[in-house]
Amino acid sequence: MKIKHCIITLFNLLVFFSCTNKKYIETDSIIVHFKQKVDTLNISSLFSEMKTIPLSNEITIGEIERLIIDNNNNLYILDSHLSGTISKYSLNGDLISYINIENDARFDLNGITDMYFDSPHLKLNVLGQRIIKLDTNLNVIDRINLPYKSNSHLKLNDNYIMFNNFLEDKVQYDYYVFNQNNSKISNKFLEFSNEYPFHYKANAVFQYNNNYYHFSKAFNDTIYRIDEQLRLNPYITVDFSNHKLPKNSLNKINNALEMYQFLKQTDFSTLMGEIHFVKDDLLISTAHSEGKTQNILINVSSREAKIFSHFKDDLISEANFYNILYSDERYLVFTLSAELLYDQLVDTDNKFLKDFKLTPNQNPYLFLIKK
């Protein structure tokens, strides 16, 4: 009877802890095996149609740092380097409106770490600790100061999921959750382990797909996901085998020069944090391999992954794209400056070059795919 009682008690304790501890979902991640490296991935192997969007030239756009597409299919573009603007375009590339933020005291051009759409508002993450809220006409309607710093954040009901990116010294975790009502941190994920604080450029931190928010981090082999109950579990782990980043490599780096030299090494491959879903079982992430930034195609169904250097547009322009600019549940977008596009095509008998009367001094071109 005593043994039976102990077993029942243990079972009840296990049930209790499984119901009350909602920070983690204990599941095994899907192991995807790194199989090969290739130079090119043809876009036609993923999609059958793509739309070209030449941005009108009323204002001169330099680098597109962030692109957002709202629920009404309007494009919002952040360019802090050349024009110093946030601009709004139609899906055909017509300029609707813009706001000059270069000399506006409410903004800090060098401190904008993220821009995202939180319906019905556009939001900027500024200096890691302030949110500037704009309406869809680009009018500033609110500024919110946060008690903690972050590179990017995701708001779920009364909670903020924060991506630290080594901005908040008080929280030694890559991701953490705090409640806006009491400003208390409830959950912490992916603890720092004395590695060199490498602050990297993160363009697509949170990706929503199939009722989960997905994210990763630099120098890592795992993609995580979190549900709306703020429960985390590892989703996909890429097995790089003998190309895997050696354990504790970042702990041996002491300064920026050593970090630069480390990134030039060619004997390891790793994920670099950015995620884009092509389909439910097919996604693309940035990777570091052979001493440079590349891309990795992860096929969940086949459990295989391959690294490639660039995308080949074999649908419209015959140009090469080196990364994905933006994606959500509806769209995926590439971009190239008119100068780079012209340089790639000028010595060819290219129909795209003639159809769009392409010149190097035009605004960047967007290439939009509807999923």
Stockholm file with secondary structure:
# STOCKHOLM 1.0

chainA/1-371         MKIKHCIITLFNLLVFFSCTNKKYIETDSIIVHFKQKVDTLNISSLFSEMKTIPLSNEITIGEIERLIIDNNNNLYILDSHLSGTISKYSLNGDLISYINIENDARFDLNGITDMYFDSPHLKLNVLGQRIIKLDTNLNVIDRINLPYKSNSHLKLNDNYIMFNNFLEDKVQYDYYVFNQNNSKISNKFLEFSNEYPFHYKANAVFQYNNNYYHFSKAFNDTIYRIDEQLRLNPYITVDFSNHKLPKNSLNKINNALEMYQFLKQTDFSTLMGEIHFVKDDLLISTAHSEGKTQNILINVSSREAKIFSHFKDDLISEANFYNILYSDERYLVFTLSAELLYDQLVDTDNKFLKDFKLTPNQNPYLFLIKK
#=GR chainA/1-371 SS CHHHHHHHHHHHHHHHHHHHCCSBCCCCCEEEEEEEEEEEEEGGGTCSCCEEEECCSSSCCCCCCEEEECTTCCEEEEETTTTCEEEEECTTSCEEEEEECTTCTTCCGGGEEEEEEETTEEEEEETTTEEEEECTTCCEEEEEECSSCCSEEEEETTEEEEECTTCCTTCCEEEEEEETTTCCEEEEEEECCSCCCCCCCCSCCCEEETTEEEECCEEESEEEEECTTCCEEEEEEEECGGGBCCTTGGGGCCSHHHHHHHHTCCSCEEEEEEEEEEETTEEEEEEEETTEEEEEEEETTTTEEEEEEEEECTTTTCCEECSCCEECSSEEEEEECHHHHHHHHTTSCCHHHHHTTCCTTSCCEEEEEEC
#=GC SS_cons         CHHHHHHHHHHHHHHHHHHHCCSBCCCCCEEEEEEEEEEEEEGGGTCSCCEEEECCSSSCCCCCCEEEECTTCCEEEEETTTTCEEEEECTTSCEEEEEECTTCTTCCGGGEEEEEEETTEEEEEETTTEEEEECTTCCEEEEEECSSCCSEEEEETTEEEEECTTCCTTCCEEEEEEETTTCCEEEEEEECCSCCCCCCCCSCCCEEETTEEEECCEEESEEEEECTTCCEEEEEEEECGGGBCCTTGGGGCCSHHHHHHHHTCCSCEEEEEEEEEEETTEEEEEEEETTEEEEEEEETTTTEEEEEEEEECTTTTCCEECSCCEECSSEEEEEECHHHHHHHHTTSCCHHHHHTTCCTTSCCEEEEEEC
//
